[in-house]
Amino acid sequence: MLDKLVVIPTYNEKENIEKITRKVFSLEGDFHILVVDDGSPDGTADIVKGLQTEFPQRLHLIQRSGKQGLGTAYITAFKWAMEKGYGYVFEMDADFSHNPDDLIRLYKACAEEGADLSIGSRYCNGVSVINWPIGRVVMSYFASYYVRKVLRMKVYDCTAGFVCYTRKVLETLDLDKVKMKGYGFQIEMKYSTYKLGFKIKEVPIIFVDRKEGTSKMSSGIFGEAFWGVIAMRFRKIRPKTQ
């Protein structure tokens, strides 16, 4: 069985994709990468294709036509990872807001400490965010607080996008029934994992805002999450039927 796959969804990340790829491949532990690119007009996918000649066994690419949403990118990647036989699947941004060195800590939380889902958490030890405007810090922190209270889920960083799923979790979740496509996708995946009785561990990280490229965050993404969480509270979460 293949071991560790880092999924990196991209849209216009030409400034970051080569640097993040080389950094991940410099880590101990033979991490592989799957880039899911949503038709970036800046040539992000072409850069990945060039790097594949250097890393033919470790770097993979799925190209999609147009922006189809963060959630669908990850669902596509999760299904691909299950087909290929990976044991641990990570979510990570391309822009270095997530420190690639922390991939090792997320992996150990699952592989050595028994977690089924490990979360790179900005809020489990206070607030660990650098270079965000105070308004965005407040919005993100209270979004997680709101989710925690509504869903009664003991996770401090409910909206985190830096995580490691074990194969067991992804095989159990019914990925075809995940409803939220944007920001709320992260919440729904954690809540489904929690409701199905899996062990979740938060690993404290320091989140640093991107230095290059453009953020994809919008008020519409937060709106989906706000209303979706209320509906989620009353939904029955069942494992996938085999």
Secondary structure as GFF3:
##gff-version 3
##sequence-region A 1 242
A	DSSP	beta_strand	4	10	.	.	.	ID=ss1
A	DSSP	alpha_helix	17	25	.	.	.	ID=ss2
A	DSSP	beta_strand	32	37	.	.	.	ID=ss3
A	DSSP	alpha_helix	44	52	.	.	.	ID=ss4
A	DSSP	beta_strand	59	63	.	.	.	ID=ss5
A	DSSP	alpha_helix	70	84	.	.	.	ID=ss6
A	DSSP	beta_strand	88	91	.	.	.	ID=ss7
A	DSSP	alpha_helix	102	111	.	.	.	ID=ss8
A	DSSP	beta_strand	117	121	.	.	.	ID=ss9
A	DSSP	beta_strand	129	130	.	.	.	ID=ss10
A	DSSP	alpha_helix	134	151	.	.	.	ID=ss11
A	DSSP	beta_strand	163	166	.	.	.	ID=ss12
A	DSSP	alpha_helix	167	172	.	.	.	ID=ss13
A	DSSP	three_ten_helix	175	177	.	.	.	ID=ss14
A	DSSP	alpha_helix	184	195	.	.	.	ID=ss15
A	DSSP	beta_strand	200	204	.	.	.	ID=ss16
A	DSSP	beta_strand	207	208	.	.	.	ID=ss17
A	DSSP	alpha_helix	219	233	.	.	.	ID=ss18
###
